[in-house]
């Protein structure tokens, strides 16, 4: 059974940093892309960062470019999202997804499909 688990969310003040982690397990073959999305109540889930696994290209939404960094660890089943210079506009539930479509969706600023391998999310709250 495939599992995707996020951690690292929390509450910080504006200008602060958080480092999210996403661990996946149960894949027969490693997913070729993993990424991070975020969602606030009443809005569509937004793709913000993705990485082609195995040392591949990173993709960022304009809203986080220059502040967030996605990385993959050596085991290739974990991706992290280092978030710096956080603002109240970054407050959201952050979700990790692992599947072939993730990089395409994030790069194209598309609405993610309802299917796929998702975690349960980790809350990030930034106060002013």
C-alpha positions as CSV (number, residue, x, y, z in Angstrom):
1,X,0.0,0.0,0.0
2,X,1.3,3.4,-1.0
3,X,1.7,5.9,1.8
4,X,2.6,9.6,1.7
5,X,3.2,11.3,5.0
6,X,4.0,15.0,5.5
7,X,5.5,16.6,8.6
8,X,7.1,19.8,9.8
9,X,4.3,22.3,9.7
10,X,3.7,24.7,12.5
11,X,3.1,28.3,13.5
12,X,5.7,31.0,12.8
13,X,5.9,34.7,12.6
14,X,6.3,36.5,9.3
15,X,9.9,36.3,8.1
16,X,10.4,33.0,9.8
17,X,11.2,29.6,8.3
18,X,9.9,26.1,8.3
19,X,11.2,22.9,6.8
20,X,8.5,20.4,5.6
21,X,9.3,16.8,5.0
22,X,7.4,14.2,2.9
23,X,8.2,10.5,3.1
24,X,6.7,8.0,0.7
25,X,6.6,4.2,0.9
26,X,5.0,1.3,-0.8
27,X,5.8,2.2,-4.4
28,X,7.0,-0.7,-6.5
29,X,9.1,1.8,-8.4
30,X,10.1,5.3,-7.2
31,X,7.8,8.0,-8.5
32,X,9.5,10.1,-11.1
33,X,8.2,13.3,-9.6
34,X,7.2,14.5,-6.1
35,X,5.9,17.9,-5.2
36,X,4.2,20.2,-2.7
37,X,0.8,21.8,-3.0
38,X,-1.1,24.0,-0.6
39,X,-4.7,24.9,-0.1
40,X,-6.7,27.4,1.9
41,X,-10.4,27.0,2.6
42,X,-12.5,28.0,-0.3
43,X,-9.7,28.0,-2.9
44,X,-8.2,25.5,-5.3
45,X,-5.2,23.4,-4.3
46,X,-2.1,25.2,-5.7
47,X,1.0,23.5,-6.8
48,X,4.0,25.3,-5.5
49,X,7.1,23.2,-5.9
50,X,8.1,19.9,-7.5
51,X,11.2,17.9,-8.3
52,X,12.0,15.2,-10.8
53,X,13.4,12.5,-8.6
54,X,16.9,11.1,-9.0
55,X,18.6,14.5,-9.0
56,X,16.3,16.1,-11.6
57,X,15.0,19.5,-12.3
58,X,13.2,21.6,-9.7
59,X,10.0,23.6,-10.5
60,X,8.6,26.5,-8.5
61,X,5.5,28.5,-8.7
62,X,6.1,32.3,-9.0
63,X,4.6,32.8,-5.6
64,X,7.4,30.9,-3.8
65,X,10.3,31.3,-6.2
66,X,13.4,32.5,-4.4
67,X,12.0,31.8,-0.9
68,X,11.2,28.0,-1.0
69,X,13.6,25.2,-1.9
70,X,12.6,21.7,-2.7
71,X,15.2,18.9,-2.3
72,X,15.4,15.2,-2.3
73,X,17.4,13.1,0.0
74,X,19.7,10.2,-1.0
75,X,17.1,7.5,-0.3
76,X,14.9,9.0,-3.0
77,X,11.8,8.4,-1.0
78,X,11.8,11.7,0.9
79,X,11.5,15.3,-0.3
80,X,11.8,18.4,1.8
81,X,10.5,21.9,1.4
82,X,12.6,24.6,3.0
83,X,10.5,27.7,3.4
84,X,12.1,31.0,4.2
85,X,10.9,34.5,4.6
86,X,7.4,33.3,5.2
87,X,4.5,35.7,4.9
88,X,0.9,35.4,6.2
89,X,-0.1,34.7,2.6
90,X,1.8,31.4,2.9
91,X,-0.7,30.2,5.6
92,X,-2.3,27.0,4.2
93,X,-2.6,23.3,4.6
94,X,0.4,21.9,2.7
95,X,0.2,18.5,0.9
96,X,2.7,16.3,-0.7
97,X,2.0,14.3,-3.8
98,X,4.0,11.6,-5.6
99,X,3.1,10.6,-9.1
100,X,4.1,11.1,-12.7
101,X,1.7,14.0,-13.3
102,X,3.0,16.2,-10.4
103,X,5.7,18.0,-12.2
104,X,3.5,18.7,-15.2
105,X,0.7,20.1,-13.1
106,X,3.0,22.3,-11.0
107,X,4.9,23.6,-14.0
108,X,1.7,24.4,-15.8
109,X,0.0,25.9,-12.8
110,X,-2.8,23.4,-13.4
111,X,-5.5,22.2,-11.0
112,X,-4.3,18.8,-9.7
113,X,-6.5,15.8,-10.5
114,X,-8.6,14.2,-7.8
115,X,-6.7,11.0,-8.0
116,X,-3.1,10.2,-7.2
117,X,-1.1,9.6,-4.1
118,X,-1.5,12.3,-1.5
119,X,-0.7,12.8,2.1
120,X,-3.1,14.1,4.7
121,X,-1.4,17.5,4.9
122,X,0.5,19.6,7.4
123,X,-0.7,23.0,8.5
124,X,1.4,26.0,8.2
125,X,0.3,29.2,9.9
126,X,2.2,32.5,9.5
127,X,1.3,35.4,11.7
128,X,2.1,39.0,11.0
